Amino acid sequence: MHILLYSASWCRDCRAIKRYLAEHGVEYTEIDIEETPGAAELVIRQVGKRAIPQLVIDGEWFQPYRPGDGLLYDELDQRFGVRA
């Protein structure tokens, strides 16, 4: 499984998804949209807005949170095969 995480250091939800991935031993490559030229624009082209965090799992874009609700733990567990 190849995973990219588009994030920024100031993003609370980004820190939460990084904790989740670390706790479950999921390896990923982080792309900071503030530091990587063109990354913010790519997120906008893919999802229509500058919304982070964004995961790209084997080429499929997935927003792992819902504004106001936080991380989508059930969906994340399902995608990564985590059993509660």
C-alpha positions as CSV (number, residue, x, y, z in Angstrom):
1,M,0.0,0.0,0.0
2,H,1.4,3.4,-1.0
3,I,0.2,6.3,1.1
4,L,0.8,10.0,0.8
5,L,-0.4,12.4,3.4
6,Y,-0.9,16.1,2.4
7,S,-0.7,18.2,5.6
8,A,0.7,21.3,7.3
9,S,2.4,21.8,10.6
10,W,-0.4,24.1,11.9
11,C,-3.2,21.7,11.2
12,R,-4.7,20.0,14.2
13,D,-6.5,17.3,12.2
14,C,-3.2,16.6,10.4
15,R,-1.5,15.9,13.7
16,A,-4.4,13.6,14.7
17,I,-4.1,11.5,11.5
18,K,-0.3,11.3,11.9
19,R,-0.9,9.9,15.5
20,Y,-3.4,7.5,14.2
21,L,-1.1,6.2,11.4
22,A,1.8,5.9,13.9
23,E,-0.3,4.0,16.5
24,H,-1.3,1.5,13.8
25,G,2.1,1.1,12.2
26,V,0.9,2.6,8.8
27,E,3.8,3.9,6.8
28,Y,3.3,7.0,4.7
29,T,5.1,9.8,3.0
30,E,4.2,13.3,4.2
31,I,3.9,16.2,1.9
32,D,3.7,19.6,3.7
33,I,1.6,21.9,1.5
34,E,3.3,24.9,3.0
35,E,6.8,23.7,2.2
36,T,6.4,21.7,-1.0
37,P,6.1,23.8,-4.2
38,G,2.8,23.1,-6.0
39,A,1.4,20.8,-3.3
40,A,-1.4,23.1,-2.2
41,E,-2.4,23.7,-5.8
42,L,-2.5,19.9,-6.4
43,V,-4.8,19.4,-3.4
44,I,-7.1,22.2,-4.8
45,R,-7.1,20.5,-8.2
46,Q,-8.0,17.1,-6.8
47,V,-10.6,18.0,-4.2
48,G,-11.8,21.4,-5.2
49,K,-10.5,23.3,-2.1
50,R,-7.5,23.6,0.1
51,A,-8.6,21.0,2.6
52,I,-6.1,19.0,4.7
53,P,-5.4,16.5,5.8
54,Q,-5.7,14.5,2.6
55,L,-4.6,10.9,2.1
56,V,-3.8,9.4,-1.2
57,I,-4.0,5.6,-0.8
58,D,-2.7,3.7,-3.9
59,G,-3.7,6.7,-6.0
60,E,-7.2,7.2,-4.5
61,W,-7.8,10.6,-2.7
62,F,-9.5,10.3,0.7
63,Q,-10.3,13.0,3.2
64,P,-9.9,11.3,6.6
65,Y,-11.9,13.8,8.5
66,R,-15.2,15.6,8.4
67,P,-15.2,19.3,9.4
68,G,-16.9,19.6,12.9
69,D,-16.7,15.8,13.5
70,G,-12.9,15.2,13.3
71,L,-11.2,12.0,12.1
72,L,-13.3,9.3,10.5
73,Y,-12.0,6.5,12.7
74,D,-14.4,3.8,11.5
75,E,-13.5,4.5,7.8
76,L,-9.8,4.6,8.6
77,D,-10.0,1.3,10.5
78,Q,-11.7,-0.3,7.6
79,R,-9.3,1.0,5.0
80,F,-6.2,-0.1,7.0
81,G,-7.7,-3.3,8.3
82,V,-7.5,-2.2,11.9
83,R,-9.7,-4.3,14.2
84,A,-11.2,-2.6,17.3
